[in-house]
């Protein structure tokens, strides 16, 4: 039976790897998701036949309750709520790993004849630490995205020294537990408590603009916690699956940090001091003054005379759930033989790939979606750019103003186009807390209104021309 288990785990691991590979392309993403799910199904089934399973009642109960909750969330949660959903799933994964490690500690402690191996003690402590940090950190991220925790950068006295002291305390207590695990159960509780507090303190200072990076990093943490738990249980499948999630999460986090031209430490230690401050204050040395605005009819006339259009979606599109209206606009423009493409900034939205997911839901062809590096040189030859709810990722201050908090961040060069039409509800600043100097450029026009309603009006006007 043990040999069969190893073989099935090997097959499941291969399915995970191929599934992850296929997730790298929109055309094969569904197949990749299926392969990964199949691998997990095989891993679960073979684990249930393990001779160490004492009772199936609680397992069946967990499967029924968990499946029901998961199905309900999948049906009820809208696409705009996906970032919050991902944050919660990361937290549940981390919390589960911490609980399993704690349960295994009790299991060894309460069985005569069982002794704590050095590797097991170390991985139990690491699993509790990483899992607990992921659990509370993910729920703070969920709160920031949902709006009941402030999206601003939260600073508190001795922020970084306090976090370092708490981390050192966990390591010190962990060493004590590893040296004498049989008489230090209270220390394990303290480690759990400090780790839960660390999760809150580490994520609370991260501003709303940095949430895509935070979500990606917490996803990596959940994988690492699962991998540590695999070492605790001596389960090869859990080790491999956790390592894949942990490594891919770290790689994605690094890619997103490069997309903002910032270090991971800068994001984790608090990021932009004014992130999420709101209001309509203005900073920087770029153009200032009055803005020019257009209504739906005037905007439609501009689009009708264009030959090429690039649409830049941002979080405002997600909030207004305007992706279907944008698809309708694209269809009308293409019927007029206008070339329409979409430019996606790596940190647009509130989670990695947020804009891609929303546009895919609206059945916008994936071959029309271009990454920053693939389309940035084309703005010079574009007649009209439509910016929908994006702010900091199109702000020329990132190139021009050395005093700007976003200076050096790669942006979409929308200001190089002949005409830029910016759809926003108001002139409020973005999450970086600075005014967008693009609004005052001579080739920029503001088109105010809720994205869904404004784009629908624009589409109707275009149909009548």
C-alpha positions, 0 to 999 in steps of 0.5 A: 500500500505504501508503494501505491501511495508513493506512486499516486503522489508522484502522479499527482505531483506531475499533474500539479506541475503540468497544471501550473505550466498550462495556467501560464497561457489563457488558452490552456488555463482551463485545462491547467486548472482541471489537471491541478484539481485532478492531482489534488483529488488523487492525493486526497483519495489515496491519503484517505486509505492511509492506515493512520486514519482512525475515523472517517466521520469527521473527515466526511463531515469536513468534506460536506461542510467545506464543500458546501461553503466553497460552492456557496462562495463560488456562486455568490461572490462576484468577480469584483470580489475575487481579491477578497476571496483570494485573501480569505482562501490564503488565510484559511490555508495558513490557519489550517496548516497552523492547526495541523501542526499544533494537533501533531504536537499534541499527538506526539506529546500524548502518546507514550513511546513517541519522541520528538525528532529534531526535524519534526520539532523545528517544522512544527514551530515554523508551520505554526509561525508561518501559518498563523502570520498568514491567517491573521495577515490575510484577514487584515488584507481582506478587511482592507479590500472589503473596506472595513479596515482602512486602506491607508498606510497605518503607522504606529510607534516603533513599528519595525523595531517592534516587529523585529523584537516579536520575531526574535521572541518567536525564534527564541521560544522556538529554540526552547521548545525544540530543546525540550518539547515535552515541557514547553506546551505553554511556550507553543501557545505563546508562539501561536499568539505572537505569530497571530499578532505579527500577521496583523502588524505586518499587513496593517501598514501596507497601503491599498495600492500595494494589495496586489503584492500583499495578496501574492506574498500571503499566497506564498506564505500559505504554500510555505506553511503547507510545505512545513506541515508536510514535513511535520506529517512526513507527507511528500505530497503536501511538501511538494504542493506547498513548495510549488505554491510558495515558490510561484507566489514568491516569483509572482511577488517579485515580478509585481514589485518590479512592475512598481520599481520598488523592493519587496522590503519597501512594500512590506515595511509600509510603502507609500506614506500617503497611500489611500489618503483620498481627497483631491490635494495636489503635489508635484511639479507637473502641469496644473490648472483647469481640466477639459471635460467632454460629455458622451456625445463629444467623446463619441465623435472623437472615437468615431474619427479614430483608427486605433484605440487602446483601453486602459482598465483600472480598479474603477472598472472593477468597482463599477462592474463595467467590464461588460459595458466595455466589451459592448463598446469594443464590439461597436468600435470594431464594427466601425473597423477601429482597431481596439486593444487593452493595455494591462498594467501588472499592478492594476486592480487589487490582486494579480491578474485582476483586470484580466479576470474581469475582462475574461468574464466579459468574454473579451478575447485574450489576444486583445490584452497586452502587458505593459512591456508589449504595448507601451511603444505603441501609444505614440501611434494611437489615436485615442486612449480610454482610461477607465478608473486607473490613476497612478499606473498612468501618472506621468509624474512617475517619469517626470517628478523626482519628488513624487512617491511613485517616481521610477515606477513603470507606467503605461505611456498613455500621454504619448497618444494623440488624445486621452479620454479619462473616465473617473467619478471625480478628480480624487487622487489615487492610492499613492495620495497624489494628483495625476498630472495627466489630467492637466495635459493638453491632449487629455479630456475628462469624461466624468461619471460612473464607469458602467453608466458612462461607457453605456452612454458612450456606446449608445452615442456611437451607435447613432453616429 
